[in-house]
Amino acid sequence: MNNKLILSLTLALGIFASHKSDAQSLGATTFVDVATLGTGVTELSSTGTVPVAAAKLTTNQRWTRDRVYILSQTIVVPDGVTLTIEPGTLIRAERTSRTPSPTAEAAVTPADPGSLVVARGGKLIAVGTADAPIIFTSIDDVNVPGGAATVPPMENKGKVATGDIINGERTLRLDYNRDSGTPGVGLYTISGGTLNTGVGGVVGYNKTWQVGADSAFLHEGRWGGIVLCGKGTLNAGYDSGVNALTDTGVVNGYATGGVGKSFTPTLSPTSGAVTSTKALGTLQVEGMAGFTGFSYGGGDDDLDNSGALRFISNRYGGFVIASGKELNSYSFYGVGSNTVLEFLEGFNNQDDDFEFWGGSPTMRYAMSAFAGDDGLDTDCGFLGAIQYFVQIQNNGIGVNGTSLSGRPATNYGDNLTENDGPEGHNSAVPYSTYTLANATLIGRGYGAASYSGGPFAGPNFKDNAGARIFNSLIMDNPHGAVYIMDRKTVGTAVSSAGDSSINRFTGTRTGGGFDAAGRASDLTTPDTGNPAGPDGVYNNCWFFRNGYADTTAAGIDGKHSSLENFKTEYDSGLVAATSGQMFPSSGNNSERGASGTTTFRANTGDVITELTKASNYNSFNVNPGVVVDPFHRISGINLASARDLANSALPSYRGINNEATFVGAVRHNMWMRGWTMADQLGVFSGSAINPEVVLSVDSSSKPVITFGADNGRKYVVEYSTDNKTYSKVQTVEATETGNKSVTDSLRTVGSGLLLYRVIAL
């Protein structure tokens, strides 16, 4: 989305169009090592068994586009502090690195990922624009505005590695000199020097970033990621039948739930450590145990606000803190519904791109490109709403199954989404029953690896998790379209009537309201009645090219035993996969397998009946119009389907646009073009639609939004009073090409600041 907006009214009228910022242009580059700024930053002392370097901001800060900011360690935005990042700002991050191919993580050397952690009560206002996105990336990435001139001349060794700090200064790369700046205060103006591959065992600049576009797909785990910790509800730690919202007990000095209960422990002023690291209804950020007070999420305030993130390109993250403890592109712990999340990209992250533990934010216009694990991961009672979401799995498959990336085969990506229930007992509430609308989920496709490993499937539901999925496209999953599964509860084998994901999709609860915790769909109004339908549903979803890979390694009985067989059939005309191939059963699912004498079920007959029943209007083995090569993932993708649905049943709660009555994340407008790393590298074709917008006022002082429209295209007009949260005024479809005008009859010019934008769908 790249609106070309024209300001037509003056400041006195109090009405504005959101306007674009000029693209970033850097001359002599000033580098800011955030941890060494001195004023406004103080170092933290880690209390964990593995040292983690970290510092916290002590005052509100604004990071500006005229500097390049370096995260040499974890930077914490604590309670009461706001970090604002201007459009076009570049943030680079380091990791511990002593060899050209670093393998030393927390088990060998101190964990030292450059990361940004927003603690409960802190705020991150990172609002970029389509023309000037905010970029978080590796210290070595040259694919940014300004190119190699913005690559810091400091060695990529992080903060705690031996020898990184010499006489109070960051170690410069070879051939660089310091023109000005004072050591220790974080400001460096650099000139001269040549980026190099290093001599004498000293790591210099990694040349592979400059070889060509293909090399940009190689990197992963080059820094940590963005973490938001909120005060929203999550159900971690609760036993069967215990409600995370209403329980009023106390465990280890922590209130465990209930409106108005405090979740604030006593913190150490230096480390942020708490008296206990175990609290019901809260969850520790993975890999951040040394800073407990600053890195846990959860609470009882589902309206909490952790800030606003818009137009952010987040690249090459996912540092491995320890085995099974990877950071994600975006990690959200108990994030509340007043947090703004839209136009976000995760690119080549080593683990997941978007992971939610509880909370209830709305995320719109987000894209996961080539995650090492899952593009979207939900857990612990996540009740958010997500609309216009794209996931493209596996950059490792090139033409004819060859690898262009060089990434480890284990990081080609797992399932399209992974959806889990509570960390404790499966029946703890609220249930994980989030809403996903207008998603385009593209699996790893068909290459040699699809026939030799796995399972690689579509959305995976387990541990009593569900989701309400509408108007979405699920395609190119070699081992099946979905995995809806049973899992053992704590201490008890699940039965056919137990608290399992299968039951979320095949039956309707009695009582508990929308979330099983006594609330309606707005997550505020009390409602203990029966929900309108199952907690898990696929409605108006299209399933295409799923289940065409057979692999004995994963016990998958797919349609074809080899890539060659599939190619032969594909060239002559694709024959539909059977129901059993699209929906693998427990007999051909090795991910869960068996435990003792209990075999976990998957995609039971009741599940298949529910997915295929006529009243859900799902479509199978039909392409809605997207252009995606099943053997190739890094160029020429056009996601525009323009396939409208006569029986769309989109809900309208919590920011979802129920007038987006089409399949997938894109009707005509390739909104991810122009600001994402994936687009910069040529992944996409198709066009972004940029309507010209003019604002005026009618005789009743009502705002009039006029924009250039094309016949047959839909546009949503939205307003804001703070340039953070935007809400729908009206969705319109043009019946002719030319100017289209919409009057906002509910608002009046002069009553306060008003901003408008128009987005083509």
Summary of the structure (lengths in Angstrom):
residues: 761
radius of gyration: 25.2
end to end distance: 9.3
largest distance: 75.4
contacts: 2954
relative contact order: 0.10
helix: 10%
strand: 30%
